[in-house]
Amino acid sequence: MRAYELMIIIDGTVDDAVAQRWAADVTKSVKAAGGEVHGKPDWWGKRRLAYPINKKEDGYYAVFNLVAPAGALDEFERSLRISDDILRHKLLRLPDAEAARRGLTAA
């Protein structure tokens, strides 16, 4: 199992309830891929973007700590890439020392 950090920026023009539903959908998709989300998502809420993305000025930010087998999140990441509501996403594999510090893996 590998530790990951996922940040997504959801389109700011959608309702707050729809943006919150995306956080639940991410959790379901990760579990379906054989992984799990550790803790609650770090929900930053609606923020002004540093620069316009697809002519959008605002977005909802959320950060997730994940643990999943290698390659299990490929299809999930593809679904984020083609989704209209997701402006940007970044999936990073955490170094072993950082994953242990966050309590995602054994030291």
N, C-alpha and C positions, 0 to 999 in steps of 0.2 A: 504494500500500500504506500502511496506517495501523498505528500501533503501539498496542497495548492491554496493559492489565494485568488479569488475571482472578484473583480470589480466590474459592475455594469452601470451604464448610464442609460436610463429610460427616458424616452421622449417627454419633455415637460408639458406638452399640450394635452396629454391624456389625464384623466381624472386621477385623484390620489388613490381611490379604491382600486383602479386598474393597475397602478404602479405597485401597490401593496400586493396585489394578486400575482404580479410577476415574481416577487420574492418567494411566494409560496410555490409557484411553478418551478423555480430554480431548485428548490429543495426536493420537490417530487422527481424532477428529471435526474438529479444527482443520485437519488436513492434507486431509481430505475436502472441507472448505469452501473450499479454495484458499489457506489460510494456512500458517503454520509457527510452532512453539514455539521460542523462542530459549533455548538453554541448558537446564539441567535445572530441573524445577519446584522451587521453594523449599518443601520439605516441613517443616511445623512440627510435625507429629505430633498426638497427641491432647491437647487442652487443655480446661480447664473453660470453659464459656461465661460471658459476663458476666451474662446473664439467660437463663432457660429459653426455648427455642424449640421449639414443639410438644411441650412437656413433656419435653424432652431437656436434660440438664445438661452433656454433653460432646460434643465434635466434633473431627474431624480437619481441620486447616487446610492448605491448599496454595495457593501463589501462582505464577502463570504469566506470563511475558512473551511476548506474541504479536505477530505481524505478519500482517495479512490485508487483503484488499480491502474497501472500504467496503460495508457491508450483507451481507457474506458470512457473518457469525456470527449472523445473526438466528435461523435455524432451530436452530442449536446452543444458543443462549441459551434458546430456547423449551423444548428438551429438558431443560435444567437446571432450568427453572422447574417442570416437571411431574414430575420425578423424585422418588421417595419417599426416596431415600438422601441427596439434597442438601438440607441445611437452609437454607442461604443461599448466594447467589453475587452477585458484583459485578463487572461488566465495565466498565472505565474506558478511554476513549480518552486516551492520553498526549499532552501538549503536545509540539510538535515539538522544543523545546529539551531536554526530559527524555528523549524517545526517542533523540535524538542522543547525549546523555550516557550512556545505557545501552547504546549501540551497536546499537540496533535499526534505525535509519535513518541515511542519510548526513546530515552536518551541513549 
